[in-house]
Amino acid sequence: MSLKGKTLFITGASRGIGLAMALRAARDGANIAIAAKTDTPHPKLEGTIHTAAEAIEKAGGRALPLVVDVRDEAAVKDAIDQTAARFGGIDIVINNASAVARTSVADTDMKRYDLMQSINTRGTFMVSKYAIPHLEKAPNPHILMNSPPLDMQEKWFAGSTGYSIAKFGMSLVVLGLAGELRGRIAVNALWPRVTIATAAIKNLLGGDRVMRMSRTPEIMADAAHAIFHKPAKTFTGQFLIDDTFLAGEGITDFEKYRAEPGEPLAGTFFVPDHPPAPAGVEIAGKRWD
């Protein structure tokens, strides 16, 4: 399987999961548009669109770094048009950019609430909207959201209602677009079963300990890579959990994705009870065999 010559437009690709997905495609010789806000170094977060571009080129891909705030309609449209003009089209869109604040309703600042809705749900909606005309010209076009299955339970909202609305909003875009574009463009969601070792998780959930209990972003990158080889006309409307999907693709070794061998794995939020984890995977003391 190869993405050689394919063009990917990835939001939030300057670091973390977005960058890992970009590098996986770059190793095939893909073209990557890095659509992110970080143009200059951030005091707390590693990576900029320029360091990401260097890494992509070094990995074997072609990079187009673009300063994009996914809340800005003109900037989004221009970035998508620039990508199509530079590389001759767009084959894949990954909506990865998100804002996070897992706080109760009483403790959520409305400015932060608006930020999460405008980046997560509205940004995903808008990027997808303006990419559709370009994707319709591609031979096997895909849109992928980094968002969870639509498992509507109180426990996923209590204590983080604002964030949960915004994140599930991304998945609602999957639900609607999959129906609108069925048979033309694949629209799917991918979510990790275990926390992923990124700066966002470190800052959100409590430092080095949770990082050691996480998996590396490469598990999400490998899952996305496999998704993009599925036939767009039929493989759509799926809400996938990374390790279960990879197990279905014949992957049996999940130890290689551990951030720290020997550490217990910390389950992430929004993961429903079904489908279960692959055989032998143990999370927070629970084992599926």
Secondary structure, 3 states (H helix, E strand, C coil): CCCCCCEEEEECCCCHHHHHHHHHHHCCCCEEEEEECCCCCCCCCCCCHHHHHHHHHHHCCEEEEEECCCCCHHHHHHHHHHHHHHHCCCCEEEECCCCCCCCCCCCCCHHHHHHHHHHHHHHHHHHHHHHHHHHCCCCCCEEEEECCCCCCCHHHHCCCHHHHHHHHHHHHHHHHHHHHCCCCCEEEEEECCECECCHHHHHHHCCHHHHHCCECCHHHHHHHHHHCCCCCCCCCCCEEEHHHHHHHCCCCCCHHHECCCCCCECECCCCCCCCCCCCCCEECCEECC
